[in-house]
Amino acid sequence: MGRFDGMKGLVLGVANDHSIAWAIAKIIMAEGGQIGFTHLPDRPDDERQRNRRRVALLTDPEPNAKFLVPMDVSSDAQIAAVMDRGKQEFGTIDFVLHSIAFAPLEDLKGETTNCSREGFRLAMETSAYSLLAVGRLCRSFLSKDSSILTLTYFGGEKVVPGYNIMGVCKATLDMCMRYMAFDLGPAGVRVNAVSAGPLRTLAGRGAGVDDMLGLYQHMSPMGRNITHDEVGKAGAWLLSRDSQGISGEILHVDAGYNVMGSPGRLLDLVPKQAAQE
């Protein structure tokens, strides 16, 4: 018997096999859960449909992956179409994983102060508002004791140079998650977030993850980086009924990095003379 036997849900935003969403989805399916997946739409001129192919390579061999469809979160009509497909396939759903974020590279890489108006709008709409849109359009067929999970990052709580405008988006996402937890709580729906440490994902590369890995390894209380499997297990737990009674929370899976108020053991790498000066 698996924790997800008889449970059905949606996983929105898998990009490839390095996605945190895929790490979570693999555990859910291995434990009996059935999932409908979405992927980033392909450009009309992309005859190879590369976005779809990357995800289909993962989902096609999985008997518990029930469908794979594109979804553009800037369109309420497209989100509604995905929800209609989920309702047709499953009737009701027990969990939703929201794994969607984007900022134009020129706005992400530059100073936050210099973010363009259009870049800010696009990043915020895609990375934060999309959670509200998904919650609004799926609430009518969420089962009692269901769970919604989104993926956030510590750069929405504290300044992380290089994360820039995405940190502003994650701060907004965090509060959207909490207010949604309040709105949907009376219906028995829990809403939470996982804040993972740096991992080599498609989004992580855009945010300079390689520069963060060494920092986390030296500063975190556990003295190491995390793995995809660790985040996958934590995310699956929050989507399961084992975590009933928890809502509006951010679960940090970062080897304890977020608790540090000083560089910790990183100071051991600083030459003593330089430290005294």
C-alpha positions as CSV (number, residue, x, y, z in Angstrom):
1,M,0.0,0.0,0.0
2,G,1.4,3.4,-1.0
3,R,0.6,6.7,0.6
4,F,-0.9,7.9,-2.7
5,D,-3.1,4.9,-3.5
6,G,-6.4,6.1,-4.9
7,M,-5.2,9.7,-5.0
8,K,-5.1,11.8,-8.2
9,G,-3.7,15.2,-9.0
10,L,-1.9,17.7,-11.3
11,V,1.7,18.5,-11.6
12,L,2.2,21.8,-13.4
13,G,5.5,22.9,-14.9
14,V,7.9,19.9,-15.3
15,A,10.7,21.0,-17.6
16,N,13.0,18.0,-17.7
17,D,14.4,15.2,-15.5
18,H,16.3,17.7,-13.3
19,S,13.1,19.5,-12.3
20,I,12.2,19.5,-8.6
21,A,8.6,18.9,-9.8
22,W,9.7,15.7,-11.4
23,A,11.5,14.5,-8.3
24,I,8.3,15.0,-6.4
25,A,6.1,13.4,-9.1
26,K,8.2,10.3,-9.3
27,I,7.7,9.5,-5.6
28,I,3.9,10.2,-5.9
29,M,3.6,7.8,-8.8
30,A,5.8,5.2,-7.2
31,E,3.4,5.2,-4.2
32,G,0.3,4.8,-6.3
33,G,-0.7,8.4,-7.2
34,Q,-2.1,9.2,-10.7
35,I,-1.0,12.5,-12.2
36,G,-1.9,14.7,-15.1
37,F,1.1,16.8,-16.3
38,T,1.6,20.1,-18.1
39,H,4.6,21.4,-20.0
40,L,5.7,24.8,-21.3
41,P,4.1,25.3,-24.7
42,D,6.3,24.9,-27.8
43,R,6.8,27.8,-30.2
44,P,4.6,27.5,-33.4
45,D,7.8,27.3,-35.5
46,D,9.3,24.4,-33.4
47,E,8.3,21.4,-35.4
48,R,10.2,19.1,-33.1
49,Q,8.1,20.2,-30.1
50,R,11.2,20.1,-27.8
51,N,9.4,21.2,-24.6
52,R,6.8,18.4,-25.0
53,R,9.4,15.8,-26.0
54,R,11.6,16.4,-23.0
55,V,8.7,15.8,-20.6
56,A,7.1,13.0,-22.7
57,L,10.3,11.0,-22.4
58,L,9.7,11.0,-18.7
59,T,5.9,10.5,-18.5
60,D,5.3,8.1,-21.4
61,P,6.8,5.1,-19.6
62,E,4.9,5.8,-16.4
63,P,1.5,4.0,-16.1
64,N,0.4,6.5,-13.5
65,A,1.0,9.5,-15.8
66,K,-2.4,9.9,-17.3
67,F,-2.0,12.9,-19.6
68,L,0.5,15.5,-20.8
69,V,-0.8,18.8,-22.2
70,P,0.7,22.3,-22.8
71,M,-0.2,25.2,-20.5
72,D,0.5,28.9,-20.9
73,V,-0.2,30.5,-17.4
74,S,-0.6,33.9,-19.0
75,S,-3.9,32.7,-20.3
76,D,-6.8,31.9,-18.0
77,A,-8.4,30.0,-20.9
78,Q,-5.5,27.7,-21.2
79,I,-5.4,27.1,-17.4
80,A,-9.1,26.4,-17.4
81,A,-8.7,23.9,-20.3
82,V,-6.1,22.0,-18.2
83,M,-8.4,22.0,-15.2
84,D,-11.3,20.7,-17.4
85,R,-9.0,17.9,-18.7
86,G,-8.2,17.0,-15.1
87,K,-11.9,17.0,-14.1
88,Q,-12.7,14.8,-17.1
89,E,-9.9,12.4,-16.3
90,F,-10.2,12.2,-12.5
91,G,-13.5,13.7,-11.4
92,T,-12.0,15.2,-8.3
93,I,-8.3,15.8,-7.5
94,D,-6.4,15.4,-4.3
95,F,-3.3,17.5,-4.9
96,V,-1.8,20.1,-7.2
97,L,1.9,20.9,-7.6
98,H,2.6,24.4,-8.9
99,S,6.2,24.6,-10.3
100,I,6.1,27.6,-12.6
101,A,8.4,30.6,-12.7
102,F,10.0,32.9,-15.3
103,A,11.7,36.2,-15.7
104,P,13.3,37.6,-18.9
105,L,17.0,36.9,-18.8
106,E,18.0,40.6,-19.3
107,D,15.8,41.5,-16.3
108,L,17.0,38.6,-14.1
109,K,20.7,39.2,-14.7
110,G,20.6,43.0,-14.2
111,E,20.2,44.9,-11.0
112,T,16.7,44.6,-9.5
113,T,16.4,48.4,-9.7
114,N,16.9,48.3,-13.4
115,C,14.2,45.7,-14.1
116,S,12.0,46.9,-16.9
117,R,8.3,47.5,-16.4
118,E,7.4,44.8,-18.8
119,G,9.9,42.4,-17.4
120,F,8.5,43.0,-13.9
121,R,5.0,42.4,-15.1
122,L,5.8,39.2,-16.9
123,A,7.9,37.8,-14.1
124,M,5.3,38.6,-11.5
125,E,2.4,37.3,-13.5
126,T,4.1,34.0,-14.4
127,S,5.8,33.3,-11.1
128,A,3.3,34.5,-8.5
129,Y,-0.1,35.4,-10.0
130,S,-0.2,32.0,-11.7
131,L,-0.6,30.3,-8.3
132,L,-3.7,32.3,-7.6
133,A,-5.1,31.6,-11.1
134,V,-4.5,27.9,-10.7
135,G,-6.1,27.8,-7.2
136,R,-9.2,29.7,-8.4
137,L,-9.8,27.5,-11.4
138,C,-9.2,24.1,-9.6
139,R,-11.0,24.8,-6.3
140,S,-14.4,23.5,-7.6
141,F,-13.1,19.9,-8.0
142,L,-10.5,19.7,-5.2
143,S,-11.4,16.9,-2.8
144,K,-11.8,17.3,0.9
145,D,-8.3,17.2,2.6
146,S,-6.6,18.0,-0.6
147,S,-3.2,19.8,-0.8
148,I,-1.7,22.5,-3.1
149,L,2.1,22.9,-3.1
150,T,4.3,25.6,-4.7
151,L,8.0,25.9,-5.0
152,T,9.8,28.9,-3.6
153,Y,13.3,30.0,-2.6
154,F,15.1,31.7,0.3
155,G,15.8,34.7,-2.1
156,G,12.2,35.7,-1.4
157,E,13.0,36.1,2.3
158,K,16.5,37.6,2.3
159,V,18.6,39.3,-0.4
160,V,20.5,36.7,-2.5
161,P,22.7,38.6,-5.0
162,G,22.0,37.2,-8.5
163,Y,18.5,36.1,-7.7
164,N,17.3,39.7,-8.1
165,I,13.8,40.2,-9.5
166,M,13.0,36.5,-9.0
167,G,13.4,37.1,-5.3
168,V,10.8,39.8,-5.4
169,C,8.5,37.4,-7.3
170,K,9.1,34.6,-4.7
171,A,8.3,37.0,-1.8
172,T,5.0,37.7,-3.6
173,L,4.4,34.0,-4.2
174,D,5.0,33.2,-0.5
175,M,2.2,35.6,0.5
176,C,-0.1,34.4,-2.3
177,M,0.4,30.9,-0.8
178,R,-0.5,32.1,2.7
179,Y,-3.6,34.1,1.7
180,M,-4.7,31.2,-0.5
181,A,-4.3,28.9,2.5
182,F,-6.7,31.2,4.4
183,D,-9.2,31.3,1.5
184,L,-9.3,27.6,0.9
185,G,-8.9,26.4,4.4
186,P,-12.6,26.1,5.3
187,A,-13.0,23.7,2.3
188,G,-10.3,21.4,3.8
189,V,-7.6,22.5,1.3
190,R,-4.1,23.0,2.5
191,V,-1.6,25.3,0.7
192,N,2.1,25.2,1.4
193,A,5.5,25.8,-0.2
194,V,8.9,24.0,-0.3
195,S,12.0,26.2,-0.3
196,A,14.8,24.1,-1.7
197,G,18.5,24.9,-1.5
198,P,20.4,25.2,-4.8
199,L,20.1,22.3,-7.2
200,R,21.2,22.0,-10.8
201,T,17.8,22.6,-12.5
202,L,16.9,24.6,-15.6
203,A,15.7,27.5,-13.4
204,G,18.7,27.1,-11.1
205,R,21.2,27.6,-14.0
206,G,19.5,30.9,-14.9
207,A,19.8,32.1,-11.3
208,G,23.5,31.2,-11.0
209,V,23.2,28.0,-8.9
210,D,26.8,27.0,-9.4
211,D,28.0,30.0,-7.5
212,M,25.6,29.1,-4.6
213,L,26.6,25.4,-4.2
214,G,29.9,26.1,-2.5
215,L,28.4,28.7,-0.3
216,Y,25.7,26.4,1.0
217,Q,28.2,23.5,1.4
218,H,30.3,25.6,3.8
219,M,27.6,27.6,5.6
220,S,24.8,25.1,6.1
221,P,24.7,23.4,9.5
222,M,24.9,20.0,7.8
223,G,28.0,21.0,5.8
224,R,26.7,19.8,2.5
225,N,24.2,20.5,-0.3
226,I,20.9,18.8,-0.7
227,T,19.7,16.3,-3.3
228,H,16.8,16.1,-5.7
229,D,15.6,13.0,-3.8
230,E,15.5,14.9,-0.5
231,V,13.3,17.7,-1.9
232,G,11.2,15.1,-3.7
233,K,10.4,13.3,-0.5
234,A,9.6,16.5,1.4
235,G,7.4,17.8,-1.4
236,A,5.5,14.5,-1.6
237,W,5.0,14.5,2.1
238,L,3.4,17.9,2.0
239,L,1.1,16.7,-0.8
240,S,0.2,13.5,1.1
241,R,-2.4,13.1,3.8
242,D,0.5,12.5,6.3
243,S,0.9,16.3,6.6
244,Q,-2.8,17.1,7.5
245,G,-3.0,20.0,9.8
246,I,-0.1,21.9,8.1
247,S,-1.1,24.9,5.9
248,G,0.4,28.3,5.0
249,E,3.9,27.0,5.8
250,I,7.3,27.2,4.0
251,L,9.3,24.0,4.5
252,H,13.0,24.7,4.0
253,V,14.9,21.8,2.5
254,D,18.4,23.4,2.5
255,A,20.5,21.4,5.0
256,G,19.6,24.2,7.5
257,Y,21.2,27.1,5.6
258,N,18.2,29.4,6.3
259,V,18.8,29.3,10.1
260,M,22.3,30.8,9.9
261,G,22.9,34.3,11.1
262,S,26.7,34.3,10.3
263,P,28.9,32.6,7.8
264,G,29.5,29.8,10.2
265,R,32.3,27.4,9.2
266,L,32.9,29.5,6.1
267,L,35.0,31.7,8.4
268,D,37.4,28.8,8.7
269,L,38.4,29.4,5.1
270,V,39.2,33.1,5.7
271,P,42.9,33.7,6.5
272,K,43.3,34.6,10.1
273,Q,45.3,37.8,9.4
274,A,42.6,39.0,7.0
275,A,40.0,38.2,9.6
276,Q,41.9,40.2,12.3
277,E,42.2,43.2,10.0
